[in-house]
Amino acid sequence: MLTPADDYPLHQTADPIAFSGTDRNFYDRFFFNGYDREQDIFFAFALGVYPHLDVMDGSFCVRINDRQYNLRCSKDMQMDRLNLQLGPLSLDIVEPLRQTRLVIAENEYGIHGELTATARHTAIEEPRFTRRNGARAFMDYTRATQNVSWQGYIHIAGQRIGLSPNQCMGTRDRSWGIRPVGMSDPQTVTPIVEPQFYWLWTPMNFEAASLFCHSNEDRDGKPWNRRAVWVDHETGAATHYEAVSIDVQFNAASRRIETVSGFLSSQPAAVNSGGSGGPEGLEFQIKTGALFYMQGLGYTHPTWNHGLHHGSLEVAYDELDCAEAEAQLAAGSIHNLHVQALSEITVSASDGAKGDLIGYGVTEQLFIGQHATSGFHSVLDRIMK
């Protein structure tokens, strides 16, 4: 089937662009977050395309004053991957990998706004994420990540909040490939194993630099995808650190992170041209704060999980009391497990040459099942009380 996308010189196979290989779980996704600490606001926008399910979905969520407001949309895509509008949500790529405009049109739920994300540096390509559960592909995707500044406004809870680039920053990522979407496969993986997933992602914004660090680990605590990157905004140089040491301190009664310490070393030459590489070693300290619940964007949500079919067009809205969400988690509602925590970060070169830098970012955490290093022994220990 031909679609408008076929008029662009982007084909990589003999198929029309409407088709992306043969795996039903292929997806293509936008994600953005932003935070203005002076105004105590955190927001996130996501839009997902699922070509073989013929579904597009998206969400816009805002946390302010210990309450989270979630607007969700889904539509039949009709195989048109370029029409990035669904209900009140729309996304406009103003300049690829440089500037994106998001619109949340006025609607019956009283949450709307216009936001422009501008890249603070060249996008970083993370190592390819490839993982199997037994003989079955669990995920195989690529992700590009970059920090951004925000301009625009959000109307929420009866107030209009203006956002300016010098105060409001965040992170965006673009990912595409294969991971579980839509309805679960009715045939379980054999041999049957207890679910396990460990994901830590810490994008950090500083005045003239960015730092990224992430880790996927198996049940023994061994990393299978880990990398850290320092980006100097003045020179444009990006330094990739292969030797990454991370120490996570949890709340003793839960799987919530309180602090993260990291040491980065053994860096190769700078990847991007335009300047010299970063420090040979970096140390960082992260202290976590207010939580944003990723289920607002569909992650692990029981009815709005990514790619589920809701009909020709469906718009939904709900609100979360953040303290109540934590109580629900303790009672066994694990769809509140996946969070991003607003975080304050201190980073310094290991030789102490430039002194400490103070920045802000998020600590994304999704820990399911066993993880020996953290002392997690089953799916639900230190989740339910």
C-alpha positions, -999 to +999 in steps of 0.1 A: +000+000+000+014+034-010+012+063+014+025+100+013+057+088+030+066+070-002+073+103-020+103+108+002+137+091-008+138+071+025+132+035+013+156+009+025+138-022+012+116-030-018+085-025+004+065+007+006+073+026+038+040+015+053+057-018+060+086-023+083+099-058+079+077-086+092+078-084+130+044-072+144+063-055+173+080-029+152+076+006+166+088+041+160+086+065+189+091+101+201+097+110+238+102+144+254+104+155+290+109+190+306+112+205+340+112+240+354+124+236+390+116+272+399+079+266+391+079+230+404+067+215+372+076+184+352+060+174+319+064+147+293+051+141+258+052+108+238+040+096+205+043+061+192+038+046+157+031+009+153+030+002+115+020-035+117-007-029+143-019+002+123-021+022+155-007+055+166-009+066+202+003+095+223+002+112+257+009+145+274+013+145+312+021+172+337+031+169+374+026+200+395+019+205+432+022+167+439-005+159+414-001+144+379-025+151+350-025+126+322-040+131+287-040+101+264-049+095+228-050+067+203-062+064+167-064+040+138-034+051+118-047+040+084-011+033+074-002+070+073+029+074+094+034+111+085+001+124+100+014+131+135-018+143+149-042+124+170-071+142+187-057+172+205-021+161+203+002+170+174+039+170+166+057+190+140+094+184+131+105+219+125+142+210+119+151+173+121+171+165+153+172+202+161+138+216+168+103+201+174+070+218+181+044+202+202+007+213+204-019+202+229-050+218+215-078+231+238-100+202+250-127+194+275-101+184+301-086+218+306-050+208+298-034+224+267-003+243+255+022+250+228+058+239+233+090+241+212+120+219+221+154+230+208+184+208+209+213+218+232+237+196+213+240+170+185+220+139+191+238+109+207+233+074+192+232+049+221+245+014+216+220-008+199+197-026+223+194-062+214+181-088+239+165-122+237+143-142+261+153-177+253+149-182+215+125-152+212+135-116+204+126-094+233+140-061+219+161-049+191+161-012+186+182+020+182+178+051+202+190+087+197+191+110+228+197+147+233+191+173+259+168+202+250+156+236+261+119+246+261+099+276+250+062+280+252+034+276+277+012+250+295-023+256+307-030+233+336-052+232+367-067+266+358-033+284+354-011+294+325+026+286+330+051+302+307+083+283+300+116+299+289+148+283+275+170+297+303+148+281+330+132+250+314+153+221+301+148+184+296+156+155+273+142+140+241+148+106+225+139+089+193+138+052+192+127+026+166+129-011+162+114-040+180+101-043+216+068-057+230+039-036+219+001-042+217-014-073+231+009-098+248+019-130+230-005-157+242+023-183+239+048-180+267+085-183+263+100-217+270+116-226+293+094-204+315+115-180+336+104-153+360+102-118+344+133-097+348+142-062+336+166-037+351+167-002+335+185+029+348+187+061+326+201+094+338+202+123+313+218+153+330+217+190+321+244+215+330+249+251+320+273+244+291+274+206+290+254+174+291+260+140+306+242+107+299+246+074+316+224+043+313+225+006+323+205-025+313+215-054+336+206-091+339+193-108+370+229-113+383+236-076+380+258-080+349+253-051+324+243-061+289+240-025+276+258+003+294+273+036+283+281+071+294+286+102+272+298+137+281+290+165+256+308+198+257+282+223+243+309+249+235+331+227+213+304+202+203+328+173+213+311+141+226+332+118+247+320+082+251+332+064+283+334+026+280+344+020+316+313+030+337+310+022+374+276+028+391+266+026+427+228+028+434+215+034+469+178+024+474+152+033+500+155+004+524+118-005+522+113-002+484+129-002+450+130+036+448+164+051+443+176+077+467+211+084+453+234+072+424+271+076+423+291+070+392+327+070+380+336+071+343+370+064+328+390+049+299+376+072+273+385+070+236+389+101+214+360+125+210+334+112+186+322+145+172+345+170+155+348+206+166+369+203+198+390+182+221+377+153+241+363+155+276+380+147+309+398+113+312+376+106+342+344+120+356+326+114+389+289+122+395+265+122+424+227+121+419+201+129+445+166+121+435+134+141+443+098+142+431+085+113+410+068+113+376+048+082+368+055+068+334+022+049+332+008+083+323+026+078+289+014+043+286+044+024+301+031-007+320-004+008+321-031-019+322-053-005+295-032+022+278-001+001+272+017+010+239+000+000+207-032-013+221-062-007+199-089+017+211-108+023+179-108+050+153-100+078+178-101+076+216-092+104+240-089+097+278-079+117+308-072+110+345-053+125+375-030+109+400-024+119+436+013+111+438+012+100+474-017+078+467+002+063+437+030+053+460+005+037+484-011+018+455+024+005+445+029-008+480-004-026+478+007-044+446-003-021+418+029-024+399+019-002+370+032+026+392+066+010+394+081+028+364+091+063+372+114+092+364+127+111+394+136+147+392+172+149+403+200+173+414+234+163+401+270+172+410+297+163+386+335+168+387+365+158+367+385+131+385+416+153+385+396+182+401+407+206+374+374+224+368+357+221+402+322+209+407+293+215+383+257+215+395+230+204+372+196+188+370+180+159+352+160+128+357+167+093+371+145+068+352+141+035+369+122+003+360+133-027+381+113-059+376+123-092+390+156-104+404+188-083+406+214-098+428+235-066+431+205-047+445+193-075+467+161-081+447+152-118+448+117-121+432+093-101+411+075-084+440+100-082+469+105-046+481+075-036+460+046-048+480+044-041+518 
